[in-house]
Amino acid sequence: MDADSGSGEQQLLAEQVNYYRAVADEYLDGKLDEPGGDELAVAVAKFAPAGDVLELASGPGTWTPQLLRRADTVTAVDSSREMQALAKQRVAPDLARARFVQADLFAWEPDRRYDGVFMGFWISHVPWGRFAEFWALVDRSLRPGGQVLFVDDAHRTEQELIHGEASTTIQRRLRDGTPHRAVKVPHTPDGLEQELTSLGWNVRVHQTAGPFYWGIGTRRP
């Protein structure tokens, strides 16, 4: 079953949520150690505006402390309470400036607008059929002139490609062997730029030395 087909997409997204809940304790064991990762850290360090930042799919708080170094506040939204428990430990010294919201990003609505929106390793997990809808959510979350930054990768192993390279549905296994399906869209920088341009965004996407990429920009007036 492919995420792009629409059939069973809700079930696939539910499995993706369950995977990230179940993998929380071993998530960092699977960190992708490839060239270019340091470029992502530099991009995030330069991004965080002096104001209020929204972090979508904040996960275990890998990037949240870095955002808090410059932002006044960070609102971190994620569907996994297990991941958020880890994130709260990471930002303990700055917990008063961080707000954690547990919510499904495909159903959540912001209660305010932000100076910046950040997404770490999330864009590739958004099915193509929901891509435009998701970026409309980002637009509703941003103040006029606010910036968006995302970092991600296009890495998919042969073992994950249970339906072949043409499918955006992958299978990942926990340490104990339990399988979980998830969405993994192998974006290219040029393809992402073109898609976002068609949706009214002015975003430049950069390829790193390895499989990672990052994009930064604003909504066109």
C-alpha positions in Angstrom: 0.0 0.0 0.0 1.4 3.4 -1.0 0.8 6.6 0.9 0.1 8.3 -2.4 -2.8 6.0 -3.3 -5.2 7.5 -0.7 -6.5 4.0 0.1 -5.7 3.2 3.7 -3.8 6.4 4.2 -5.3 7.1 7.6 -4.3 3.6 8.8 -0.7 4.1 7.4 -0.4 7.5 9.3 -1.7 5.8 12.5 1.0 3.2 12.1 3.6 6.0 11.6 2.5 7.6 14.9 2.6 4.2 16.7 6.1 3.6 15.3 7.5 6.9 16.7 5.8 6.2 20.0 7.3 2.7 20.2 10.8 3.8 19.0 11.3 6.7 21.4 13.6 4.9 23.8 15.9 3.7 20.9 15.4 6.6 18.5 18.9 8.0 18.8 20.4 4.6 18.2 19.2 5.0 14.6 20.8 8.4 14.0 21.9 8.8 10.5 25.7 9.3 10.6 26.4 10.7 7.2 28.3 13.7 5.8 26.4 17.0 5.9 24.8 16.7 9.3 26.9 19.6 10.6 25.5 21.8 7.9 22.0 21.3 9.3 23.1 22.4 12.8 24.6 25.6 11.3 21.3 26.3 9.4 19.2 25.9 12.6 21.6 28.1 14.6 21.2 30.9 12.1 17.4 30.5 11.7 15.8 30.9 15.1 14.2 34.4 15.1 14.1 36.6 18.2 10.5 35.9 19.0 8.1 32.9 19.2 8.9 29.8 17.3 6.7 26.8 16.4 8.4 23.5 16.2 6.3 20.9 14.3 7.1 17.2 14.9 9.5 18.1 17.6 10.2 14.4 18.5 12.7 13.8 21.3 13.8 17.5 21.3 16.9 17.1 19.2 16.6 20.7 17.9 14.4 22.3 20.6 17.3 23.4 22.9 19.1 25.0 19.9 15.9 26.9 19.0 15.6 28.1 22.6 19.0 29.7 22.5 17.7 32.5 20.4 13.9 32.4 20.5 11.9 33.9 23.3 9.6 30.9 23.3 9.2 27.6 21.5 5.9 25.7 21.1 6.7 22.1 20.3 4.0 19.9 18.8 4.3 16.2 18.4 2.0 13.2 18.4 4.1 11.0 20.7 3.9 11.6 24.4 6.9 9.3 24.8 9.0 11.6 22.5 7.8 14.7 24.3 8.8 13.2 27.7 12.4 12.9 26.3 12.2 16.5 24.9 11.2 17.9 28.2 14.2 16.4 29.8 16.4 18.0 27.2 15.1 21.5 27.7 14.7 21.2 31.5 16.7 24.4 32.2 14.5 26.4 29.8 11.2 24.6 30.4 9.5 27.8 31.4 10.0 29.1 27.8 8.8 25.9 26.1 5.2 24.8 25.6 4.6 21.2 24.6 1.5 20.2 22.7 0.6 16.5 22.0 -1.4 16.4 18.8 -1.8 14.8 15.4 -0.3 17.3 13.0 -2.9 16.4 10.4 -5.7 17.4 12.7 -4.1 20.1 14.8 -4.8 23.8 14.4 -2.6 26.6 15.8 -4.2 28.9 18.4 -1.9 31.8 17.5 0.7 32.8 14.9 4.5 32.6 15.2 7.6 34.5 14.1 9.1 31.2 12.7 8.1 27.6 12.0 10.7 24.8 12.2 10.5 21.2 11.2 13.2 18.6 11.8 13.0 15.5 9.7 9.3 15.7 9.1 8.6 16.9 5.6 9.6 13.5 4.2 6.9 11.9 6.4 4.0 13.9 4.9 2.2 12.0 2.2 2.1 13.7 -1.2 -1.7 13.7 -1.0 -1.5 15.9 2.1 1.5 18.1 1.1 -0.5 21.1 0.0 -2.9 20.8 3.0 0.0 20.6 5.4 1.7 23.7 4.0 -1.6 25.6 4.3 -1.3 24.8 8.0 2.2 26.2 8.1 0.9 29.3 6.5 -1.8 29.7 9.1 0.8 29.3 11.8 3.1 32.1 10.5 2.9 35.8 11.1 3.2 37.9 8.0 6.8 37.9 6.9 7.7 35.0 9.2 10.3 32.4 8.2 10.1 28.7 7.8 13.0 26.3 8.1 13.1 22.5 7.6 15.9 20.0 7.7 15.5 16.4 6.4 17.0 13.6 4.4 16.1 11.4 1.4 17.7 8.3 2.9 15.9 5.0 2.5 17.5 1.6 2.9 16.9 -1.4 0.7 15.3 -3.2 3.7 12.8 -0.4 4.1 11.6 -0.5 0.5 9.1 -3.3 1.0 7.0 -2.0 -2.0 9.9 -0.9 -4.2 11.6 2.4 -4.9 8.5 3.9 -6.5 6.5 3.6 -3.3 6.6 6.2 -0.5 5.6 3.6 2.0 8.5 2.0 3.9 8.8 -0.5 6.7 11.0 0.0 9.7 11.7 -2.4 12.6 12.3 -1.9 16.2 15.3 -3.4 18.0 13.1 -6.4 18.9 12.1 -6.9 15.2 8.6 -5.5 15.4 7.7 -4.0 12.0 6.0 -0.7 11.5 5.1 1.1 8.3 5.7 4.8 7.7 5.8 7.4 5.0 9.1 8.4 3.5 9.1 10.6 0.5 12.5 10.9 -1.2 12.4 14.6 -2.0 15.0 16.3 -4.1 15.9 20.0 -3.5 14.8 21.0 -7.0 11.5 19.1 -6.7 10.7 20.6 -3.3 11.5 24.1 -4.5 9.2 23.7 -7.5 6.4 22.2 -5.4 6.6 25.0 -2.8 6.7 27.7 -5.5 3.5 26.3 -6.9 1.9 26.6 -3.5 2.9 30.3 -3.1 6.2 29.9 -1.1 9.6 31.5 -1.7 11.8 28.7 -0.3 15.4 27.9 -1.2 16.3 24.2 -0.6 20.0 23.3 -0.2 21.6 19.9 -0.6 24.4 19.0 1.9 27.4 16.9 1.2 25.4 13.8 2.2 21.8 12.7 2.0 20.5 15.7 4.0 18.8 18.8 2.8 17.5 22.0 4.3 15.1 24.7 3.2 14.4 28.2 4.3 12.1 30.9 3.2 8.8 32.8 3.5 5.3 32.8 2.1 5.1 35.1 -0.9 3.0 38.2 -0.2 
